[in-house]
Amino acid sequence: MVAELSAALIVEIDRTAALIASQTNICILTGAGISAESGIPTFRDKQTGLWENYRAEDLATPEAFVRDPKLVWSWYQWRRQLVHDKAPNPAHLALAEWQQNTNQRLTLITQNVDDLHEQAGSQVTHLHGHLWRNRCHQCTASYQEPDADKQSQLFDDKLLTCLHCKGYIRPDIVWFGEALPVEAWQIAEKAAAGCEVFISIGTSSLVYPAAGLAQLAKQNGAKIIEINTDPTPNTVVDITLTAKAGEVLPLLVELLLK
């Protein structure tokens, strides 16, 4: 792993580890880039197959679901099919190892809706919901199909109805135009405001409100670290590690847990 990294990047990782090791409260925000390293398509990726004529932004809205619930539900069943066999990559595993073995207060927040952090063993707060959970669009009650698991749900695009109000069942995901979950956002805000180091991994830090977390951390005196293959023009960032998270984090965490 180390041999594959440039000397300049290794120096920056050493500097980053020294900074993080001297602090107590760490807040980490992960985005689509970390899941992309496990083969999960991002929203920016072009749709494929039957969905190539649709834009994700036009399907992931409450208006789209009201207009054509079968279309939106079918798309999410297809997305579940795409990701069901994906596994945590070295970045997910490194974060889990760090969280499980550190004396620091480490809060992990994600914009992703997959469960790769959980599969790796992390405790994580989801800002945008959970791909593998369902709820009623009308009364918001959570929905668990009797005796159902991921495998049995993958290809079935039959609409489900709520046991309480007979409304249509939808994925428990935050769509465009919807508010973030109150409790999750409160956890994220508190962690960002109280941290000494804020680490942004695989996210552009340009999409609000999550993008505001780094600014909130900075306003409260935190150092901001970005790990991304395509760094964003963000003036609040103190250290940028331009590389894949799966290449950087294993070495960074190894240094931190020495």
Disulfide bonds with the S-S distance in Angstrom:
none
